């Protein structure tokens, strides 16, 4: 198995569990404070892993890396905040989770295509199935 696929599977599991944790926290914490706490926890844990190897790690090689990492951080705060708000509104994890994750799949795939990645029939079919599934789940919640 390609190591990239393995990392993607681990990420998918973490994203799925993250979704459940957000749903469980939503009615027990202020949404903005919760989003900040999630980001702060990630930063502290990241530092715990980084500090032992700080002398042998190249932190960045291109200023664009800093820009895109900061923009990803802005998106991460939005993800945490709006996921907590979605769950706080009473949306079930079985509905909101697939909409959030499926929607993110669709957005990432479309942006990938716009950036010049190959468009194949199977990719388009998969993308349409993800969009249809998210649409069905959003209709169920009404």
N, C-alpha and C positions, 0 to 999 in steps of 0.2 A: 504494500500500500504506500502510495506517495505520502511523504511526511506532511505536506501541505493539506492533504485531505484529512489526515489524522488531526491536525491542529484545528481544522474547520469543524470537525465532529466534536472535539472538546469544547470549542467555542459555542457550538449550537447547544450542547448540554448546559453549559454555564448560562447562556442566554435564556434557556427555558426555565432553569431554576431561579435566575434573576427575576423573571417575570412573576413567578409564584411568590418570591420574597416581597416584591413590590406590592402585590395584591394583599398579602398578609399585613404589611406595614401601613397601607393607605389610610385606614380609619383610625390609626393609633398615633399619627404624627402629622405635623404641619407639612404640607406638600413641599414647600421650598426648603424648609429645614431638612426634610428627609432627603431631598435631592443633593443638598450640600453634604449631608452626612455620608451618603453613598460615595460621592466623589472624594471626600476627605479620607474615608476608609480605604478606597482604592489607592490614593496617593501615599498614605502611610504604609500600606502593605507593599506597594511598589518600592518605596525607599528601603524597606527591610530586605528586599531581594537585591536591590541595587548596591547598597552601601558596602557589602563585603567584597564586591568586585569592581568598585568605582575606579581604581587605579588602572585597570586593564580594559575598561569599557570606553569606547568612543561614543560620546553622547549624541553628537550630530555631525554631519559632514556637509550640510547644505542648509542655508537659512530658510529655504522653502520647507524643510522638514519641521522647523519650529512653527512656521505659519500654519501648516496643515495640522500639526498636533494641537495647536491652540484652537483652531476651528473645530477639530474633532471634540475637544473639551467643551466648547460651546454647545455642540450637538449633544454630547453626553449629559450635560445639565438639562437640556430641553427634554431629552428622553426620560430621564429620571423624574423630572417635575411633572411632565404631562402623563406619564404612565401612572404615577401616584394619583393624579387628578382623575384619570380614567377609572381606576379601581375605586377611588374614593367616591365616585358617582354611583357606585354599586354595580358596575359592569363585572360580569363573571370572568374569572381567569381563563375559562375554556372559550370565551368569546374574544376578550381583549388581547390575550396572549397571542393567538394566531393572527389577529388583525395587525398587531404591532410587529410581530416577527415577519409575517407574510408581506406586509406593506414594506418593511425594510428590505426584504428580498427583491421585491418589484423595483423599488427605487434604485437599489444598488445595480441590478441587472440593466435597467434602462440607462443609467449613467455610464456603466461599462460599455454599452453599445455606442453611446454618444462619444466616448473617449477612443473609439476605434477598435474595440474588441470584436471578434468575429460574431456575426449573427447567423445562427443556424436554425433550421426548422425545429429541432428538438429543444433548443434554448427558448425559442418563441413559444412553443407549445407548453413548456414548463412554466414560463412566465405567465401565460394566460391561465393556466390551472391555479397558480398561486393567487392571482388577482380574483379569479372566480371564487375560490375558496374563501378568501377574505371578504368578498362581497356577500357570499351566502351567510357567513358568520355575523356580519354587521346587520343583515336583514333579520336574523334570528333574534337579535337583541332589541328590536323595536317593539 
